[in-house]
């Protein structure tokens, strides 16, 4: 009985320690910056999915549209069926920010089975546990959202477990107004 009680109290102590660490890092950031970026970071799983994928080295991040153009052009005659739900996302394979020659992969989840084309590869992608934050607005905000998610990962006892990516809930394909864009910044994670 005492050993069970000891384990319970130890668990409570670890939870209190985690909360204290979170408070300390928030206080530190407030003193340092004077602001805390207010993005709601959540932990969830992106399910297994079958995707149409294009991966290339492009001049800069703003040229990502080239990859989407290739994907749409080469699959136009395939009558692709959107996945349910349909995830459209970009994975950044360099692992860190680069100014030029960036390795980017775009993916769109689809239903059915298709033959690869010259640049489009169809594949099944494993589920991913991720920390993410959804925000509305232009891509100019993406660095501060990345920072908020990365800080959450560090402050909550997780570690990075793969390449960061963005899910486009409302993309330039759906709207020309940058303030209507809805993007989810995602980091695959593992509990430490």
C-alpha positions as CSV (number, residue, x, y, z in Angstrom):
1,X,0.0,0.0,0.0
2,X,2.8,2.4,0.9
3,X,4.6,1.7,-2.3
4,X,1.4,2.5,-4.3
5,X,1.0,5.7,-2.3
6,X,4.7,6.6,-2.9
7,X,4.2,6.1,-6.7
8,X,1.1,8.4,-6.6
9,X,2.9,11.1,-4.8
10,X,5.9,10.8,-7.1
11,X,3.6,11.2,-10.1
12,X,2.0,14.3,-8.5
13,X,5.5,15.7,-7.8
14,X,6.6,15.2,-11.4
15,X,3.4,17.0,-12.7
16,X,4.0,19.9,-10.3
17,X,7.6,20.1,-11.5
18,X,6.5,20.2,-15.1
19,X,4.0,23.0,-14.3
20,X,6.7,25.0,-12.5
21,X,9.0,24.6,-15.5
22,X,6.3,25.9,-17.8
23,X,5.6,28.9,-15.5
24,X,9.3,29.7,-15.2
25,X,9.9,29.6,-19.0
26,X,6.8,31.8,-19.6
27,X,8.0,34.3,-17.0
28,X,11.5,34.3,-18.5
29,X,10.1,35.0,-22.0
30,X,7.8,37.8,-20.7
31,X,10.8,39.4,-19.0
32,X,12.9,39.0,-22.1
33,X,10.5,39.9,-24.9
34,X,7.7,41.7,-23.0
35,X,5.2,39.6,-25.0
36,X,4.1,36.0,-25.3
37,X,2.9,34.9,-28.7
38,X,-0.6,33.6,-28.2
39,X,-1.0,30.5,-30.3
40,X,-2.9,27.5,-29.1
41,X,-0.6,24.6,-29.5
42,X,-2.1,21.1,-29.4
43,X,-0.8,17.6,-29.4
44,X,-2.6,15.3,-31.9
45,X,-2.0,12.6,-34.5
46,X,-2.1,13.0,-38.3
47,X,-3.5,9.7,-39.5
48,X,-2.0,7.4,-42.1
49,X,-2.9,8.6,-45.6
50,X,-2.3,7.9,-49.3
51,X,-0.8,10.9,-51.0
52,X,0.2,12.4,-54.3
53,X,3.7,13.9,-53.7
54,X,6.2,16.1,-55.5
55,X,9.6,16.8,-54.0
56,X,12.2,19.1,-55.5
57,X,14.9,21.7,-54.6
58,X,13.3,25.1,-55.4
59,X,15.0,28.6,-55.4
60,X,13.2,29.8,-52.2
61,X,10.2,29.0,-50.0
62,X,8.0,31.5,-52.0
63,X,8.5,29.3,-55.0
64,X,6.5,26.4,-53.4
65,X,3.6,27.1,-55.8
66,X,5.8,25.6,-58.6
67,X,5.5,22.2,-56.9
68,X,1.7,22.5,-56.6
69,X,1.6,23.5,-60.3
70,X,3.6,20.3,-61.2
71,X,1.3,18.2,-59.1
72,X,-1.9,19.6,-60.6
73,X,-0.6,19.6,-64.2
74,X,0.7,16.0,-64.1
75,X,-2.4,14.6,-62.4
76,X,-5.0,16.6,-64.3
77,X,-6.0,13.6,-66.5
78,X,-6.0,11.1,-63.6
79,X,-9.3,12.4,-62.1
80,X,-7.8,12.2,-58.6
81,X,-10.3,11.6,-55.8
82,X,-9.6,13.8,-52.7
83,X,-8.8,12.0,-49.5
84,X,-11.4,12.3,-46.7
85,X,-10.3,14.4,-45.1
86,X,-8.1,15.9,-47.8
87,X,-4.8,17.1,-46.3
88,X,-2.6,19.4,-48.4
89,X,0.8,20.0,-46.9
90,X,4.4,21.0,-47.4
91,X,7.3,19.2,-45.7
92,X,10.6,21.1,-45.4
93,X,13.4,18.5,-45.8
94,X,16.3,20.8,-45.0
95,X,15.5,20.6,-41.3
96,X,16.4,24.3,-40.8
97,X,15.6,27.6,-42.4
98,X,17.6,28.3,-45.6
99,X,17.7,31.4,-47.8
100,X,18.0,29.6,-51.1
101,X,17.9,26.1,-52.7
102,X,15.4,24.7,-50.4
103,X,14.3,21.0,-50.4
104,X,10.5,21.0,-50.2
105,X,7.9,18.2,-50.7
106,X,4.2,18.9,-51.3
107,X,1.6,16.3,-50.6
108,X,-2.2,16.0,-51.2
109,X,-4.1,13.1,-49.7
110,X,-6.1,11.1,-52.3
111,X,-8.4,8.1,-52.4
112,X,-7.8,5.2,-54.9
113,X,-4.6,4.0,-56.5
114,X,-2.7,5.7,-59.2
115,X,0.5,5.2,-61.3
116,X,3.4,7.5,-60.6
117,X,4.0,10.2,-63.3
118,X,7.3,11.9,-64.2
119,X,7.4,14.0,-61.0
120,X,4.5,12.8,-58.9
121,X,4.9,9.9,-56.6
122,X,1.9,8.1,-55.0
123,X,2.7,6.6,-51.6
124,X,1.2,5.7,-48.2
125,X,2.5,7.9,-45.3
126,X,2.6,6.6,-41.7
127,X,0.7,8.4,-38.9
128,X,2.5,11.2,-37.1
129,X,2.2,12.4,-33.5
130,X,2.6,16.1,-33.7
131,X,2.5,19.4,-31.9
132,X,0.8,22.0,-34.0
133,X,-0.8,25.5,-34.0
134,X,-3.4,26.8,-36.5
135,X,-3.4,30.4,-37.4
136,X,-5.2,32.7,-39.7
137,X,-3.4,35.3,-41.8
138,X,-0.5,35.8,-44.2
139,X,2.6,33.6,-44.3
140,X,4.6,36.5,-42.9
141,X,3.5,35.3,-39.4
142,X,4.9,31.8,-39.9
143,X,8.2,32.4,-38.1
144,X,6.5,33.5,-34.9
145,X,4.1,30.5,-35.0
146,X,7.1,28.1,-35.6
147,X,8.8,29.7,-32.5
148,X,5.6,29.3,-30.4
149,X,5.2,25.6,-31.4
150,X,9.0,24.9,-30.9
151,X,8.9,26.5,-27.4
152,X,5.8,24.4,-26.5
153,X,7.6,21.2,-27.5
154,X,10.6,22.1,-25.4
155,X,8.6,23.3,-22.4
156,X,6.3,20.3,-22.2
157,X,8.8,17.5,-22.1
158,X,8.7,16.5,-25.8
159,X,11.5,16.2,-28.4
160,X,11.4,16.7,-32.1
161,X,10.9,13.5,-34.1
162,X,11.0,14.4,-37.7
163,X,10.7,17.3,-40.2
164,X,8.5,20.3,-39.7
165,X,5.6,20.8,-42.1
166,X,2.6,23.0,-42.8
167,X,-1.0,21.9,-43.5
168,X,-2.9,24.3,-45.6
169,X,-6.5,24.4,-44.5
170,X,-7.2,27.5,-46.6
171,X,-4.5,28.1,-49.2
172,X,-3.9,30.6,-52.0
173,X,-5.7,28.1,-54.2
174,X,-8.9,28.9,-52.3
175,X,-8.5,32.6,-51.6
176,X,-6.4,35.5,-53.0
177,X,-6.8,37.5,-49.7
178,X,-3.8,36.7,-47.4
179,X,-5.8,37.5,-44.3
180,X,-8.1,34.6,-45.1
181,X,-5.4,31.9,-45.3
182,X,-5.5,29.3,-42.6
183,X,-2.3,27.4,-41.9
184,X,-1.3,24.7,-39.4
185,X,2.4,24.7,-38.4
186,X,3.3,21.1,-37.3
187,X,6.3,19.4,-35.7
188,X,6.5,15.6,-35.2
189,X,7.2,14.9,-31.6
190,X,8.0,12.2,-29.1
191,X,7.6,12.2,-25.3
192,X,11.0,12.4,-23.6
